[in-house]
Amino acid sequence: MFDYGIKFWSKDDFVIEDGKVKIGANRKIALIDVVSKVRESGYKGPLLIRFPHLIQKQIDKLFNSFNTSIKQYKYKGNFKAVFPLKVNQFPNFILPLVEASMDRDYGLEAGSKAELIIAMAYTNINSPITVNGFKDKEMINLGFIASNMGHNITLTIEGLNELQTIIEVAKDMGSPYPNIGLRIRLHSMGSGVWAKSGGINSKFGLTSTELLEAVKLLKKSNLISQFSMIHFHIGSQISDISPLKKALREAGNIYAELRKMGCENLNIVNIGGGLAVEYTQHQGYNNRNYTLDEFSGDVVFSLKEIAKNKKEKEPDIFIESGRFVAASHAVLVAPVLELFSQEYDERALRLKDKNPKLIEELLDLYNSIDERHAMEYLHDSLDHMESLLTLFDLGYIDLQDRSNTEILVHLIIKKVIRILKHKNHNEILQIQEQIQERYLLNCSFFQSMPDYWGLGQNFPVMPLDKLNTRPTRSASLWDITCDSDGEISFNKNTPLFLHDIDIKNEEYFLGFFLVGAYQEVLGMKHNLFTHPTEFSIILDDDEDCGYLVENLLEAQNILDVLDDLDYDTKDIERRLKQRIDDVENLSDEYKKEVLGQLYIMLSENGYLRTITISGKSIK
């Protein structure tokens, strides 16, 4: 069984049994069975599957770990958390998240007016709301309205101008006032792609001089009692625990110094996000060097020690960590449409009565290859191909000879791989890097995994079934966009191997895991491919199959996508009809038939419908 590194990234959220990926709950449910059931109902193309129970699982992990550390170190502060809406604002994620956290001090963090409206509408009363990012007067007014509604809301100040605006609005609106937080600009930085979120040159936060001025303004305006939180963020996906420890020392000392200056209601340290998710499928390529328990223990211990040394109150601990909560809850399933080398089979050979000598030698290599001579013959075939391609460029062989060359070499490669498939041969790996199988997937990486395209972020990927059969083909993955960047290339250091299947006779689905954080909200309509059809799987032992399919939302159709771009879709329909009507030498009946086909296409999503298997359309 080939496990695709599931032991590194899954944490038992998903398991492999009977050659299939299954949900790692009490009742193991195969993802391939879920996909088949939904597709039988007519929903084709790529599918995004949500698992609300994994949202609950991650929230419980977070709170249990911090509360255990608090108990272990006899810490006097409390643990609270907020989910940053920028990570995933989609309702079929947010609503289960709010429901799963009703008995926790767990709220929402907003960074825009629209996000703040979501937070005001859905955050459980008494659960915290924090507001980060740049704010104008209107956004600050919203914060005061939320406070009037009874929300426990904190406006985090990113600059002194925002504090001036809060003071003005407080004079106009009066109490109840929102709480006030100050974002501090640390010298400490994280590591990796997002390290620039921290450090003295980071985009957000107040310098030490600005902190002193902010406290002065708060005292002068009689709002110092509302100052309850300091906040810092050293970057998303912190791979190493050391930068966090340094940041905690710096922030903890700032907290203590501010309290000594008379900020008596300051009792919260918000450490922001950064708790890393493990995406790796390969040993030695880990995304983090610490556990959740180590993370929580270091946070609690560090703040306790600083408070003790400074003789100050141990603060409540706030955390965001949206990636940790959201990533695991969603899986993208993409059908494989084509394997590009499948055109290279014996039926495609068009050998002549008299072939060039090198082609005859290739044919002999193919027919006589065995395990003992496999690598030797493979090298010979690759050399022959280079020579034959040179002969083609010089005009000594024709296009049919070139075609036979390509087919025979691919047949030899596949035969060598099949003969040596049970051996871990480094040379085979090197050759497979050069001669990869290209799997065409019915999805858009720009839409469903933009972090891969933009940041080089890898996501765990594996077939949903056939896991009791060893995969033999080195795989590059191509999406259906007309962009050369829509490819996940084979990497010999972190190789992906898939099965050599006959797509004309069987279906093959790949699952991309841990795509629940950022990917949806950052997804772009490149080539006007839209968000996949999505649904939630609710585990229910009372159901015969063990689950319910809920919140099914079909991918937008073509007209809806065009409408989003502010096209006049009625005008488009009118123009199409007029142009068909204007075509001469076509019968009215045929024009009516063509127009009907157009209307059907406009009412469907734009993903491909080009492959037929056993008489059925595969979409």
Stockholm file with secondary structure:
# STOCKHOLM 1.0

chainA/1-619         MFDYGIKFWSKDDFVIEDGKVKIGANRKIALIDVVSKVRESGYKGPLLIRFPHLIQKQIDKLFNSFNTSIKQYKYKGNFKAVFPLKVNQFPNFILPLVEASMDRDYGLEAGSKAELIIAMAYTNINSPITVNGFKDKEMINLGFIASNMGHNITLTIEGLNELQTIIEVAKDMGSPYPNIGLRIRLHSMGSGVWAKSGGINSKFGLTSTELLEAVKLLKKSNLISQFSMIHFHIGSQISDISPLKKALREAGNIYAELRKMGCENLNIVNIGGGLAVEYTQHQGYNNRNYTLDEFSGDVVFSLKEIAKNKKEKEPDIFIESGRFVAASHAVLVAPVLELFSQEYDERALRLKDKNPKLIEELLDLYNSIDERHAMEYLHDSLDHMESLLTLFDLGYIDLQDRSNTEILVHLIIKKVIRILKHKNHNEILQIQEQIQERYLLNCSFFQSMPDYWGLGQNFPVMPLDKLNTRPTRSASLWDITCDSDGEISFNKNTPLFLHDIDIKNEEYFLGFFLVGAYQEVLGMKHNLFTHPTEFSIILDDDEDCGYLVENLLEAQNILDVLDDLDYDTKDIERRLKQRIDDVENLSDEYKKEVLGQLYIMLSENGYLRTITISGKSIK
#=GR chainA/1-619 SS CCCTTHHHHTTTSEEEETTEEEECSSSCCBHHHHHHHHHHTTCCSCEEEECHHHHHHHHHHHHHHHHHHHHHTTCCSCEEEEEEGGGCCCHHHHHHHHHHTTTTTEEEEESSHHHHHHHHHHSCTTSEEEECSCCCHHHHHHHHHHHHTTCEEEEEESSHHHHHHHHHHHHHHCSSCCEEEEEBCCSCCCCSTTGGGSSTTCSSCBCHHHHHHHHHHHHHTTCGGGEEEEECCCCSSBCCHHHHHHHHHHHHHHHHHHHHTTCTTCCEEECCSCBCCCCCCSTTCCSCSSCHHHHHHHHHHHHHHHHHHHTCCCCEEEECCHHHHHGGGEEEEEEEEEEGGGGCSGGGCCCCSSCCHHHHHHHHHHHHCCTTTHHHHHHHHHHHHHHHHHHHHTTSSCHHHHHHHHHHHHHHHHHHHHHTTTSCCHHHHHHHHHSCEEEEESSCHHHHCHHHHHHCCCCCEEESSCTTSCCCEEEEEECSSSCTTSEECCCTTSCCEECCCCTTTSCCEEEECSCCSSHHHHCCCGGGCCCCEEEEEEECTTSTTSEEEEEEECCCCHHHHHHHTTCCHHHHHHHHHHHHHTCTTCCHHHHHHHHHHHHHHHTSCSSCCCEEETTEEEC
#=GC SS_cons         CCCTTHHHHTTTSEEEETTEEEECSSSCCBHHHHHHHHHHTTCCSCEEEECHHHHHHHHHHHHHHHHHHHHHTTCCSCEEEEEEGGGCCCHHHHHHHHHHTTTTTEEEEESSHHHHHHHHHHSCTTSEEEECSCCCHHHHHHHHHHHHTTCEEEEEESSHHHHHHHHHHHHHHCSSCCEEEEEBCCSCCCCSTTGGGSSTTCSSCBCHHHHHHHHHHHHHTTCGGGEEEEECCCCSSBCCHHHHHHHHHHHHHHHHHHHHTTCTTCCEEECCSCBCCCCCCSTTCCSCSSCHHHHHHHHHHHHHHHHHHHTCCCCEEEECCHHHHHGGGEEEEEEEEEEGGGGCSGGGCCCCSSCCHHHHHHHHHHHHCCTTTHHHHHHHHHHHHHHHHHHHHTTSSCHHHHHHHHHHHHHHHHHHHHHTTTSCCHHHHHHHHHSCEEEEESSCHHHHCHHHHHHCCCCCEEESSCTTSCCCEEEEEECSSSCTTSEECCCTTSCCEECCCCTTTSCCEEEECSCCSSHHHHCCCGGGCCCCEEEEEEECTTSTTSEEEEEEECCCCHHHHHHHTTCCHHHHHHHHHHHHHTCTTCCHHHHHHHHHHHHHHHTSCSSCCCEEETTEEEC
//
